[in-house]
Amino acid sequence: MSGTDFNDLATMTSIEEVNRQINNALPVVPPTVWLEPILPGTRPTPPIPTNVLPTWLGDMAQAVSESTQTPPAIAVMSILAVLATVLQRRYEVAPYGDSYTEPLALWTISASPSGTRKSAVLNAMLRPLLRWEKLMSDRMRGDIIKVNAARAVARKRIERLLVDAAKAKEPADRKSIQDEIEREENEIPEEIRSPRLFTGDTTAERLQAMLVEHGERMAVHSDESGIFLIMAGMYNGGAANIDVFLQGHAGSSMRVDRAGRSAHIDKPALSFGLLIQPDIMSEVAGSSRFRGSGLLARFLYAMPASNVGKRDVRKHTPIPDAVADAYQRHIFELLEGVPGPIEAPKVLTLSEAALEVWHVLADEIEQEQGDGGIYESISDWTGKLPGAVARIAALLELAETGLQAEEVSHAAMDRALQLGRLLIPHAQAAFGLLEADAVDSDAAAIVRWIQRIKHTEYKRGDFQRGMPSRFRKPLKLDKAMERLEQNHVVKSFTHYHAGHPPSPRFQVNPQLFCLS
């Protein structure tokens, strides 16, 4: 058999026969120094330091990370979600100072295995929100009781008037009673509710109601995966119901009909702060239409390396009281005016310097999103990154300057840009884990095939003949091989043989077989 003429490997039943033919066809290549291979779905991610956050935010994130001995990325993402919970719907950012605005809702996911103290991080960050809700509930209790009593009395009066109207024999008497009923209806005081900033477990329908009840803003903070099950239709006969979530991220108006009452939500704002296990995230997200709807592209992902097995069990570092107190004080200050009437959001613009550096990021991303670009496989996510960075910058500006802020400074944008760039490899790792990265999925199939055949050198055509149904298009194979080469799984070289044209070949990292 010649070195360039293979039978279709997919039709062969003997791996030994495949091995023999490959052995006979491939030349010996000099030894190569290899780095450790990075398998598809296991992309390493850079640390996210707490100093991407300013002053009191960074202090709290650092203190929580040290106290819980968790990666700083988890604290950073959690605190950003809290900040969005506090400021969303009340503020927006307009990068160009025109009608294009970004709401300040943020969706964050921190993926960390079981036993990594995610709950401790979440509880520390949410404590001021729970404290604020309790204080407001206590303060408003008397008014709530008074209004509820007035509403109950009015309803009883209306019930009695309806009976009288039904018994009235004269049209004039009936008309008089109907007018009185109308007056009673108009004079029923609006229901007062204790304010809520977030929930942990809710259905899509209940979430719509909570948006109506709580100033068109709500957040979901949880260290469980239940919300993904809800999105996937767990409580709706398996039918995914994600419109309310998508609209809450974009700030798109929605119409709600419930219990005979219609309500129009002008600018809904919904944030997520989720801390869940990677395997659960992969299992749930892969079971529905999350990618096609753009839902996965709306999350900002943190995929830090676990520090389980590296923690100091003798070390106990409580969060300093001064840091925790400052965190709560600033959160309370940012909540000034809540609850209150639903008004148009206050709009922050970008300073000239902030706009310029924001443009640099947007251009960097745009140049790499097309065919062959490094962000091609996650272009739906990177396409939303400039908008997410603008949101983060506005949140950081408000946290640092206060509610009187009018424009996003260069300093706030610099921090947001630093974080945005760090989040790109985290998103690539997340999409690989979710098998939502098509290139990673193809690369993983090649790795499995190589580990099955167990040879260290291949011709390019071997992969097409070995997996013909997957790689009908050469470009699809080229992208997967490029990914594997970037991840130190294979190395390409050109084989020269007298009388034959040069042909591309691939060496396989020998360490790959220790991972099979």
Secondary structure, DSSP 4 states (H G I P E B T S, - for coil): --TT----GGG---HHHHHHHHHHHSPP------PPP--TT--------GGGS-HHHHHHHHHHHHHHT--HHHHHHHHHHHHHHHHTTTEEEETTSSS--EE---EEEEE--TTS-HHHHHHHHHHHHHHHHHHHHHHHHHHHHHHHHHHHHHHHHHHHHHHHHHH--SHHHHHHHHHHHHHHHHHSPPP-------BSS--HHHHHHHHHHTTTEEEEEESSSHHHHHHTTTTTTT----HHHHHHHHT--EEEEETTEEEEESS-EEEEEEEE-HHHHHHHHTTSSHHHHTSGGG-EEE-PPP-TTS--TT---PPPHHHHHHHHHHHHHHTTT-S----PPEEEEEPHHHHHHHHHHHHHHHHTSSTT-TTGGGHHHHTTHHHHHHHHHHHHHHHHH-TT--EE-HHHHHHHHHHHHHHHHHHHHHHHHTT--HHHHHHHHHHHHHHHHT-SEEEHHHHHHHSTTT-SSHHHHHHHHHHHHHTTSEEEEEEEETTEEEEEEEEE-GGGGG--
